[in-house]
Amino acid sequence: MEAALPREHYVDPDAFHREREMLRHEWTCLGRLDDLGLDHPNRVAVLDFLGESILVTHDGALHAHANVCRHRGSQLMPADAPPCGAKALRCPYHSWTYALDGSLIHAPHATDDIDITDFALTSLAVDTWGGWLWVAEEPRTTLLEQLGPIPARVQRYPLADLVVGMRFAYDVEANWKVIAENYNECYHCGPVHPELSRLVPAFAGGGRDIPWEDGVPHREGAWTFTMSGTTDRAPFPDLDEHERVRHKGELVYPNLLLSLAAEHVAAFIVTPLAVDHTRIVCDLLFAPDEVAKSTFDPADAGDLWDLVNRQDWAICASVQRGMSSRYFTGGWYAPMEDDSLDIRRWLLSRLP
């Protein structure tokens, strides 16, 4: 067995703040473009980016800016404002006005005294993949470089075209890495997920010899992640012979978890809030033509996912409580948890 990350990475607030500063330079998934209204021009969305309020705008291209006026620091829009239409950004304090690309276009009674090119909004990097919005502060790499082999592995799933058919939101009293590590192994599936293990018998075997690359088979007669293992929704049309009857999963560092079924995708956006508090939004994504049907009912998938999610979050909270004990000195990875070592390799190589 190999040692897991040291205890302080899960329970020390100072370690959490160091990690969050590091994460600002990683491409972070913030949500679905269409859900935020950012799939067409003259739109603005106010979003949280690792504890900072930012504005993401669309003027034909996407832009991301700090939600901070360059004059006296007022927020340009309330942090809880819903996505809306906009052709410019006007500060409510002194009416300094910015174009959607962040450039200053009007500063009442001050235009003759300043060079407006010196007062553009503070910008962040923004990009898209799979229908999701990604933001980073002075990123180390491009988004595609960060994603690595993942786009090729999921290329037959029409991720960018899917729409939200059901959403669950959870506040979990656990460190974000506990959640990522839990997602990345199935050593726990037998004891924690009996219903899921009946649907996918390989999950009950302690996490050994699971064929992740081609997808994990369901029990006989089942082919998707629903309570019955079947559904009247059609599989995505371009899947290969394995993907049409098997399940795949991807941990997209730092904060997107993907579970890919033949006719829907469960996408988890993980947002670290504190060393022991994480918000998780689970979107169930479906083909638009399926959602448009009058008979569309995602409950067959939603009932299973909400059950499995709550089982996971409860055990993750138990792990967090145990790690917070004075008697916990450090964890270990069993051989079947080898994939969980990814979090150690990924994190430690990026921390100063």
Secondary structure, DSSP 8 states (H G I E B T S, - for coil): -EE-S-THHHH-HHHHHHHHHHHTTS-EEEEETTTTTTTSSSEEEEEEETTEEEEEEESSSEEEEES--TTT---SS-TT---EE-SSEE-TTT--EE-TTS-EEE-TTTTTTS-GGGG---EEEEEEETTEEEEESS-SS-HHHHHTTHHHHTTTS-GGG-EEEEEEEEEESS-HHHHHHHHT--TTHHHH-HHHHHHSGGGGGTTTT--TTT-EE-STT--SSSSSS--SS---TT--TTTTTEEEEEEETTTEEEEE-SS-EEEEEEEEEETTEEEEEEEEEE-HHHHTSTT--THHHHHHHHHHHHHHHHHHHHHHHHHTSTT----EE-GGGGGGHHHHHHHHTT--
